[in-house]
Amino acid sequence: MTDKKIGLLNKQNTLERKQGNIIPNQTFNESSSDKVKRKKEEFKNQKGSIKVPLSTKSELSALKSITKTKTDYEMIQMLIDSYVPTMENTKQKRFRLLTEDDI
């Protein structure tokens, strides 16, 4: 009789799964219909990105710290909201026409 050592590092591990050890609750079917596709959530504030120079980024960060806003898009929205009323009426109307789909 030979004694076989059974362990993780032993390459002669000859344990085999025996039927009847575990009784499954349901059978396993390997079909594509069982796979649930997880839809990626889309957030309104994460639909696009813009590239700005490092100097503009640092100025934006300074404005965010002064106004205690957390995100860049909030600060950009505040800047837009403060700039639009100072524009001429014709430019304001044009701005509203160009952005009425998005708002």
N, C-alpha and C positions, 0 to 999 in steps of 0.2 A: 504494500500500500504506500502510495506516495502522498506526502502532505503538500498541498498547494497553498501557498500564502496568497491571500486575497487582500488587495489594497489598491489605493488610487495609483500608486507609482509602479505597481507590478504589471508588466505587459502580458502576463499569463493569466490575467483575470478572465476566468471562463464562466462567470455567472451568466445565466440566460434567464429571460423573463418566462415565467411559467404561466400558462393560462389558468384563470380562476383565482389569481391572487387578489385582484381588484375588480370589483363589479362596477362598471360605468353606469351612470344615471341615464345617459343618452348616447347614441352611437355617433361616431365622428364621420362627417361627410365633408369631403374636400371639394367644394364647388364654389364657383365665383359668386353665386347669388347669396351665399352666407356672409361674404365679406361686406362689412359696412364701410362705405366711403364717408370719411369725415369731411364735411364741408368746411373750408377755411372761412373763419368769421371775418367779415369786412367791417372795419370801423370807419365812421365818417371822417375822422381826423387823420386817417392813415392811407388815404387814397393816392397821394402823390408826394413827390419829394422835389426840393429845389437845391441847387448848388449855389453857395455864396462864398465870397472870399473870406479868408481867416479874419481880416480886420472887421468885416461886417458881422461875422459870427461873434467876435469878442464884444462889439458894440451891442449886439442883441442880448448877449449874456449879461452885460452891465445893466441894460434896461430891464431885463427880467429880474435881476436882484433888487433894483430900486423899487419896482412896482410889485414885487413879491408874487410874480406869476411863475407857474411851474414849467410850462411847456412853451416851445418856440412858436407854435401855431397860435397860442393865445396872445402872445406878444405881437405877432404879425397882425392878427385881427384887430388888436387895439390900435396899432399904428395906422391901419387902413381906415378904421372908424374915425380916427382923429384927423386924417388927411382929407378924406372925401368932402366933408362940409366946407373946407377952405377952397375947393376948386370952383371954377366958374360954372354957372348954371348949365351951359351947353355940355361941358365936360362931365358934369354930374349925371346928366340925362344919358349921355353916351355910356358912362360907366355902368349905370343901372341897366341899360339895355344889354350890354355885353355880359353882365353877371346875373341876369334875372333867372336863367336856367339853373344856375348853381345854387342859388339861395333858397 
